[in-house]
Amino acid sequence: MILIEQAVGAVRNFVELGGPVVAILLGLSVLAFAVIIFKFWQFRVSGVGRRSALDEALEHWDAGSEAAARGAIKRSPNHLGRLLVEAVNAAGTDNDRQMLAERLNARAEAQLSRLESMFRLLESVSQVAPLLGLFGTVLGMIQAFQKLQGAGSSVDPSLLAGGIWVALMTTAVGLAVAMPTSVILTLLESRVARERIFVDKALQMILCPGEFDKTRAQNTAPAGLQAHAH
């Protein structure tokens, strides 16, 4: 309790010293911290980045072992696993593969969009915080020069210096809020981008075999068939 009271007192003194702009910046920092904690929890629950079992499943599928691929997908904690199960099930039907790929890609994009929720809020905090800090500095400098003007001929340099450092404090607080928020947002965006690249590759491998698969099929065909093909 004593430590909490001391922390609350320190924050109160800090806000009184920096003014309302610092109070707003502290509020933004609390909001950004809460969103970041939620996003890390959401990513962990969704298994974002944990794709080793899915990579193994794609290797099995590429080797022609559907049962092993299904087993590897079921072991995966990644949220994209259910989409790959649907893709594997659809690959055994006579439906239009391109249409299936587009539908599953749309569903994957919806899942990834949920992961990207609140990103714009973090981006806004990282952009607005430095501007608020600069705004507080401008206001502080105006007040400092007003005091300097009111002092008349008996100017005390410490009066101006004290006003300036208090004014610059808001810029420092704004940057302290913006920089870590921007770095963490970039990290989260890069993880979602890797998920998007992976699901696109996985659906293409399962539903839309490419030239590599055709070449492999030709290389594994009997010699007589290869000669006939040429």
Residue frames relative to the residue before (quaternion, step in Angstrom):
aa qw qx qy qz dx dy dz
M 1.0000 0.0000 0.0000 0.0000 0.00 0.00 0.00
I 0.6477 0.5232 -0.3263 0.4475 3.56 0.97 -0.84
L 0.6557 0.5063 -0.3156 0.4627 3.58 0.97 -0.85
I 0.6411 0.5201 -0.3275 0.4597 3.58 1.01 -0.80
E 0.6584 0.5031 -0.3133 0.4640 3.57 0.93 -0.87
Q 0.6439 0.5122 -0.3244 0.4667 3.57 1.02 -0.77
A 0.6511 0.5097 -0.3179 0.4640 3.59 0.99 -0.82
V 0.6521 0.5059 -0.3164 0.4677 3.58 0.96 -0.86
G 0.6487 0.5188 -0.3130 0.4605 3.58 1.01 -0.81
A 0.6485 0.5147 -0.3169 0.4627 3.57 1.01 -0.81
V 0.6492 0.5039 -0.3165 0.4739 3.58 0.99 -0.83
R 0.6434 0.5252 -0.3261 0.4516 3.58 0.97 -0.84
N 0.6614 0.4964 -0.3057 0.4720 3.58 0.94 -0.86
F 0.6346 0.5381 -0.3203 0.4530 3.54 1.04 -0.82
V 0.6667 0.4906 -0.2963 0.4765 3.57 0.97 -0.88
E 0.6467 0.5141 -0.3261 0.4596 3.58 0.97 -0.80
L 0.6626 0.5024 -0.3051 0.4642 3.56 1.05 -0.74
G 0.7590 0.3991 -0.2067 0.4710 3.59 0.89 -0.95
G 0.4708 -0.6970 0.4319 0.3258 3.57 1.18 -0.39
P 0.7738 -0.3817 0.2454 0.4419 3.58 -1.31 -0.07
V 0.5979 0.5685 -0.3772 0.4209 3.60 1.06 -0.61
V 0.6472 0.4990 -0.3177 0.4809 3.58 0.98 -0.79
A 0.6203 0.5383 -0.3446 0.4546 3.59 1.02 -0.73
I 0.6530 0.5011 -0.3116 0.4748 3.58 0.99 -0.83
L 0.6564 0.5124 -0.3109 0.4582 3.59 0.97 -0.84
L 0.6341 0.5087 -0.3335 0.4774 3.58 1.02 -0.71
G 0.6286 0.5270 -0.3320 0.4658 3.57 1.05 -0.73
L 0.6482 0.5073 -0.3094 0.4763 3.58 1.01 -0.81
S 0.6423 0.5225 -0.3332 0.4511 3.58 1.01 -0.76
V 0.6364 0.5120 -0.3284 0.4743 3.59 1.01 -0.76
L 0.6453 0.5198 -0.3145 0.4632 3.59 0.98 -0.87
A 0.6752 0.4892 -0.2986 0.4643 3.59 0.86 -0.95
F 0.6427 0.5234 -0.3277 0.4535 3.60 0.97 -0.81
A 0.6517 0.5127 -0.3171 0.4603 3.60 0.96 -0.85
V 0.6595 0.5003 -0.3101 0.4676 3.59 0.96 -0.86
I 0.6490 0.5210 -0.3205 0.4524 3.60 0.95 -0.85
I 0.6387 0.5125 -0.3274 0.4714 3.60 0.95 -0.82
F 0.6549 0.5092 -0.3138 0.4618 3.58 0.95 -0.87
K 0.6755 0.4997 -0.3099 0.4450 3.60 0.89 -0.88
F 0.6385 0.5033 -0.3397 0.4729 3.60 0.98 -0.72
W 0.6325 0.5137 -0.3297 0.4768 3.59 1.02 -0.75
Q 0.6568 0.5136 -0.3078 0.4584 3.58 0.93 -0.90
F 0.6581 0.5035 -0.3098 0.4664 3.59 0.93 -0.86
R 0.6544 0.5113 -0.3202 0.4558 3.58 0.99 -0.78
V 0.6640 0.4975 -0.3050 0.4675 3.58 0.91 -0.90
S 0.7062 0.4585 -0.2582 0.4737 3.59 1.03 -0.80
G 0.4286 -0.7257 0.4489 0.2970 3.59 1.25 -0.14
V 0.2197 0.8014 -0.5284 0.1740 3.57 1.11 0.61
G 0.8037 0.2500 -0.2113 0.4969 3.55 -0.84 1.02
R 0.6422 0.4973 -0.3289 0.4818 3.59 1.21 -0.31
R 0.1925 0.8324 -0.4807 0.1975 3.54 0.36 1.30
S 0.3392 0.7697 -0.4976 0.2120 3.61 1.15 0.21
A 0.6646 0.4877 -0.3130 0.4717 3.60 0.96 -0.81
L 0.6492 0.5038 -0.3261 0.4674 3.59 1.02 -0.70
D 0.6114 0.5271 -0.3478 0.4767 3.60 1.05 -0.68
E 0.6391 0.5154 -0.3164 0.4752 3.56 1.03 -0.82
A 0.6372 0.5314 -0.3276 0.4520 3.58 1.00 -0.81
L 0.6574 0.5029 -0.3168 0.4632 3.58 0.96 -0.79
E 0.6197 0.5310 -0.3439 0.4646 3.57 1.07 -0.68
H 0.6536 0.5002 -0.3104 0.4757 3.58 0.98 -0.86
W 0.6551 0.5096 -0.3166 0.4592 3.57 0.95 -0.86
D 0.6494 0.5140 -0.3127 0.4651 3.56 1.00 -0.81
A 0.6856 0.4616 -0.2754 0.4910 3.57 1.15 -0.62
G 0.5668 -0.6336 0.3673 0.3773 3.59 1.27 -0.01
S 0.5610 0.5891 -0.3936 0.4282 3.61 1.24 0.25
E 0.1818 -0.8293 0.5216 0.0843 3.57 0.10 1.31
A 0.6455 0.5325 -0.3340 0.4337 3.61 0.93 -0.82
A 0.6636 0.4882 -0.3019 0.4798 3.58 0.95 -0.86
A 0.6253 0.5350 -0.3394 0.4557 3.58 1.05 -0.72
R 0.6516 0.5105 -0.3143 0.4648 3.59 0.96 -0.85
G 0.6564 0.5163 -0.3134 0.4520 3.57 0.96 -0.83
A 0.6577 0.5009 -0.3146 0.4665 3.58 0.97 -0.79
I 0.6335 0.5265 -0.3378 0.4554 3.59 1.01 -0.76
K 0.6575 0.5206 -0.3168 0.4430 3.59 0.94 -0.85
R 0.6616 0.5056 -0.3111 0.4581 3.61 1.11 -0.56
S 0.5898 0.6194 -0.3646 0.3680 3.58 1.20 -0.41
P 0.3342 -0.7381 0.5476 0.2089 3.61 -0.98 0.82
N 0.4878 0.6938 -0.4174 0.3263 3.58 1.29 -0.13
H 0.5493 -0.6539 0.4243 0.3010 3.55 -1.04 0.85
L 0.6232 0.5533 -0.3378 0.4374 3.59 1.21 -0.34
G 0.4429 0.7299 -0.4380 0.2816 3.57 1.26 -0.17
R 0.6623 0.5134 -0.3197 0.4423 3.59 0.93 -0.86
L 0.6203 0.5338 -0.3437 0.4607 3.58 1.08 -0.66
L 0.6654 0.4929 -0.3120 0.4657 3.58 0.96 -0.80
V 0.5905 0.5484 -0.3679 0.4640 3.60 1.12 -0.62
E 0.6545 0.4981 -0.3078 0.4782 3.58 0.96 -0.86
A 0.6415 0.5224 -0.3289 0.4555 3.57 0.99 -0.80
V 0.6535 0.5038 -0.3133 0.4701 3.59 0.96 -0.84
N 0.6518 0.5062 -0.3179 0.4668 3.58 0.97 -0.83
A 0.6875 0.4860 -0.2835 0.4591 3.57 0.96 -0.88
A 0.5908 0.5984 -0.3716 0.3934 3.58 1.12 -0.59
G 0.6830 0.4873 -0.2854 0.4632 3.59 1.18 -0.49
T 0.6079 0.5436 -0.3566 0.4558 3.60 1.26 0.12
D 0.5303 -0.6294 0.4677 0.3222 3.54 -1.33 0.13
N 0.3750 0.7430 -0.4809 0.2760 3.59 1.23 0.30
D 0.6466 -0.5110 0.4022 0.3988 3.53 -1.31 0.34
R 0.3884 -0.7551 0.4795 0.2215 3.58 -0.47 1.20
Q 0.6536 0.5229 -0.3258 0.4397 3.57 0.97 -0.82
M 0.6405 0.5132 -0.3193 0.4738 3.58 1.01 -0.76
L 0.6419 0.5130 -0.3179 0.4730 3.57 0.99 -0.82
A 0.6466 0.5210 -0.3222 0.4545 3.57 0.95 -0.84
E 0.6583 0.5045 -0.3124 0.4633 3.58 0.96 -0.83
R 0.6610 0.5046 -0.3157 0.4570 3.59 0.96 -0.82
L 0.6878 0.4658 -0.2871 0.4770 3.57 0.90 -0.88
N 0.6091 0.5358 -0.3512 0.4675 3.59 1.09 -0.61
A 0.6345 0.5199 -0.3277 0.4688 3.57 1.05 -0.74
R 0.6578 0.4893 -0.3121 0.4800 3.59 0.99 -0.77
A 0.6341 0.5160 -0.3340 0.4691 3.58 1.02 -0.74
E 0.6412 0.5214 -0.3273 0.4581 3.58 1.00 -0.79
A 0.6234 0.5321 -0.3400 0.4611 3.59 1.07 -0.70
Q 0.6515 0.5016 -0.3157 0.4736 3.58 0.99 -0.80
L 0.6739 0.4887 -0.2971 0.4677 3.57 0.93 -0.86
S 0.6077 0.5510 -0.3531 0.4499 3.58 1.11 -0.63
R 0.6196 0.5259 -0.3445 0.4700 3.58 1.08 -0.65
L 0.6379 0.5102 -0.3266 0.4755 3.57 1.07 -0.69
E 0.6976 0.4691 -0.2661 0.4716 3.58 1.12 -0.66
S 0.4194 0.7033 -0.4801 0.3146 3.59 1.24 0.02
M 0.8085 0.2370 -0.2377 0.4834 3.55 -1.13 0.86
F 0.4229 0.6879 -0.4828 0.3389 3.60 1.23 0.11
R 0.6581 0.5107 -0.3184 0.4524 3.56 0.98 -0.84
L 0.5944 0.5519 -0.3664 0.4559 3.60 1.13 -0.57
L 0.6667 0.4822 -0.2999 0.4827 3.58 0.92 -0.89
E 0.6291 0.5274 -0.3353 0.4623 3.58 1.03 -0.75
S 0.6428 0.5219 -0.3203 0.4603 3.58 1.01 -0.81
V 0.6412 0.5188 -0.3263 0.4618 3.58 0.97 -0.84
S 0.6837 0.4926 -0.2941 0.4510 3.59 0.90 -0.92
Q 0.6904 0.4562 -0.2847 0.4840 3.60 1.14 -0.54
V 0.7101 0.4733 -0.2653 0.4486 3.58 0.96 -0.87
A 0.6027 0.6104 -0.3665 0.3604 3.61 0.97 -0.81
P 0.6850 0.4553 -0.3237 0.4677 3.69 0.78 -0.79
L 0.6366 0.5261 -0.3334 0.4547 3.58 1.06 -0.72
L 0.6331 0.5102 -0.3285 0.4806 3.57 1.03 -0.75
G 0.6383 0.5270 -0.3263 0.4565 3.57 1.00 -0.81
L 0.6561 0.4964 -0.3039 0.4803 3.57 0.99 -0.84
F 0.6240 0.5362 -0.3322 0.4613 3.57 1.04 -0.77
G 0.6572 0.5032 -0.3057 0.4706 3.57 0.99 -0.85
T 0.6297 0.5316 -0.3322 0.4588 3.57 1.06 -0.72
V 0.6425 0.5148 -0.3233 0.4666 3.57 0.96 -0.84
L 0.6555 0.5000 -0.3177 0.4684 3.58 0.91 -0.85
G 0.6592 0.5128 -0.3096 0.4546 3.58 0.97 -0.86
M 0.6471 0.5089 -0.3232 0.4666 3.58 0.99 -0.78
I 0.6164 0.5354 -0.3467 0.4617 3.59 1.04 -0.72
Q 0.6683 0.4892 -0.3015 0.4723 3.58 0.91 -0.90
A 0.6433 0.5313 -0.3303 0.4413 3.59 0.96 -0.80
F 0.6961 0.4538 -0.2791 0.4812 3.59 0.91 -0.85
Q 0.5829 0.5507 -0.3747 0.4655 3.58 1.15 -0.46
K 0.6458 0.4981 -0.3108 0.4881 3.58 1.01 -0.82
L 0.6387 0.5280 -0.3210 0.4586 3.56 1.03 -0.82
Q 0.6547 0.4996 -0.3064 0.4774 3.56 1.02 -0.80
G 0.6656 0.5126 -0.3029 0.4500 3.58 1.00 -0.80
A 0.6121 0.5681 -0.3516 0.4230 3.56 1.17 -0.55
G 0.3369 -0.7695 0.4891 0.2348 3.59 1.18 -0.38
S 0.8224 -0.2095 0.1737 0.4997 3.54 -1.00 -0.86
S 0.6650 0.4771 -0.3082 0.4849 3.62 1.15 -0.48
V 0.0626 0.8315 -0.5442 0.0929 3.52 0.53 1.22
D 0.1751 -0.7646 0.6145 0.0837 3.54 -0.93 1.00
P 0.4131 -0.7354 0.4689 0.2622 3.63 -0.46 1.12
S 0.6176 0.5586 -0.3545 0.4253 3.60 1.05 -0.68
L 0.5889 0.5734 -0.3665 0.4360 3.58 1.17 -0.59
L 0.6834 0.4684 -0.2782 0.4860 3.57 0.95 -0.90
A 0.6512 0.5211 -0.3192 0.4500 3.58 0.94 -0.88
G 0.6545 0.5131 -0.3194 0.4542 3.57 0.95 -0.84
G 0.6641 0.5001 -0.3111 0.4605 3.58 0.97 -0.79
I 0.6519 0.5265 -0.3209 0.4414 3.56 1.02 -0.78
W 0.6989 0.4638 -0.3084 0.4486 3.62 0.79 -0.88
V 0.6098 0.5229 -0.3588 0.4753 3.57 1.09 -0.57
A 0.6466 0.5200 -0.3157 0.4603 3.57 1.02 -0.80
L 0.6867 0.4831 -0.2860 0.4619 3.59 0.91 -0.88
M 0.5322 0.6416 -0.4057 0.3749 3.58 1.17 -0.43
T 0.6345 0.5361 -0.3453 0.4367 3.61 1.00 -0.69
T 0.6246 0.5207 -0.3400 0.4724 3.58 1.05 -0.69
A 0.6452 0.5164 -0.3200 0.4634 3.57 0.98 -0.82
V 0.6537 0.5012 -0.3164 0.4705 3.59 0.95 -0.83
G 0.6432 0.5298 -0.3251 0.4471 3.59 0.97 -0.83
L 0.6740 0.4753 -0.2945 0.4827 3.57 0.97 -0.83
A 0.6320 0.5400 -0.3295 0.4477 3.57 1.06 -0.74
V 0.6594 0.4693 -0.3040 0.5026 3.58 1.15 -0.57
A 0.7098 0.5014 -0.2723 0.4131 3.59 0.86 -0.96
M 0.6817 0.5398 -0.3190 0.3769 3.60 0.79 -0.97
P 0.7126 0.4153 -0.2991 0.4799 3.67 0.69 -0.86
T 0.6049 0.5525 -0.3609 0.4458 3.58 1.09 -0.65
S 0.6685 0.4986 -0.2986 0.4641 3.57 0.95 -0.87
V 0.6486 0.5179 -0.3214 0.4558 3.59 0.97 -0.83
I 0.6857 0.4744 -0.2889 0.4704 3.60 0.86 -0.93
L 0.6169 0.5350 -0.3470 0.4613 3.60 1.02 -0.71
T 0.6403 0.5167 -0.3224 0.4681 3.59 0.97 -0.81
L 0.6354 0.5255 -0.3235 0.4641 3.58 1.01 -0.81
L 0.6771 0.4872 -0.2965 0.4650 3.59 0.86 -0.93
E 0.6547 0.5109 -0.3157 0.4590 3.59 0.95 -0.83
S 0.6490 0.5154 -0.3288 0.4528 3.60 0.97 -0.75
R 0.6407 0.5178 -0.3322 0.4595 3.59 1.04 -0.71
V 0.6476 0.4914 -0.3202 0.4863 3.59 0.99 -0.77
A 0.6278 0.5374 -0.3397 0.4491 3.59 0.99 -0.77
R 0.6511 0.4999 -0.3209 0.4724 3.61 0.99 -0.76
E 0.6167 0.5276 -0.3454 0.4711 3.60 1.07 -0.69
R 0.6539 0.5182 -0.3125 0.4542 3.60 0.96 -0.86
I 0.6486 0.5019 -0.3185 0.4753 3.60 0.96 -0.81
F 0.6641 0.5159 -0.3158 0.4394 3.58 0.93 -0.88
V 0.6974 0.4690 -0.3054 0.4476 3.61 0.76 -0.95
D 0.6142 0.5310 -0.3586 0.4606 3.60 1.04 -0.62
K 0.6619 0.4936 -0.3051 0.4745 3.58 0.95 -0.87
A 0.6647 0.5222 -0.3122 0.4335 3.58 0.91 -0.91
L 0.6811 0.4784 -0.3005 0.4657 3.59 0.88 -0.87
Q 0.6259 0.5236 -0.3400 0.4675 3.57 1.06 -0.69
M 0.6626 0.5077 -0.3113 0.4543 3.59 0.94 -0.83
I 0.7200 0.4517 -0.2594 0.4586 3.58 0.95 -0.85
L 0.8081 0.3237 -0.1396 0.4720 3.57 0.80 -1.02
C 0.8025 0.2184 -0.0923 0.5475 3.58 1.04 -0.71
P 0.1576 -0.8139 0.5520 0.0896 3.60 0.25 1.19
G 0.3072 -0.7841 0.5198 0.1437 3.54 -0.97 0.88
E 0.7794 -0.3364 0.2489 0.4663 3.52 -1.31 -0.27
F 0.5795 0.5878 -0.3842 0.4136 3.57 1.12 -0.60
D 0.6706 0.4948 -0.3029 0.4624 3.58 0.94 -0.89
K 0.6358 0.5184 -0.3385 0.4609 3.61 1.03 -0.73
T 0.6486 0.5166 -0.3130 0.4631 3.57 0.99 -0.84
R 0.6493 0.5145 -0.3165 0.4621 3.55 1.00 -0.87
A 0.6405 0.5247 -0.3253 0.4568 3.59 1.01 -0.81
Q 0.6532 0.5074 -0.3146 0.4658 3.58 1.00 -0.77
N 0.6679 0.5112 -0.3011 0.4493 3.57 1.00 -0.85
T 0.7165 0.4286 -0.2504 0.4902 3.58 1.10 -0.64
A 0.5089 0.6433 -0.4293 0.3781 3.60 1.22 -0.08
P 0.6280 -0.5312 0.3955 0.4088 3.62 -1.19 0.45
A 0.6461 -0.5641 0.3547 0.3722 3.54 -1.15 0.67
G 0.6452 0.5376 -0.3308 0.4304 3.56 1.01 -0.81
L 0.6596 0.5013 -0.3092 0.4670 3.55 1.01 -0.80
Q 0.6260 0.5341 -0.3384 0.4565 3.57 1.04 -0.76
A 0.6616 0.5020 -0.3115 0.4618 3.54 0.98 -0.89
H 0.6391 0.5218 -0.3265 0.4611 3.58 1.05 -0.79
A 0.6316 0.5393 -0.3322 0.4472 3.58 1.08 -0.81
H 0.6821 0.4478 -0.2955 0.4969 3.58 1.08 -0.71
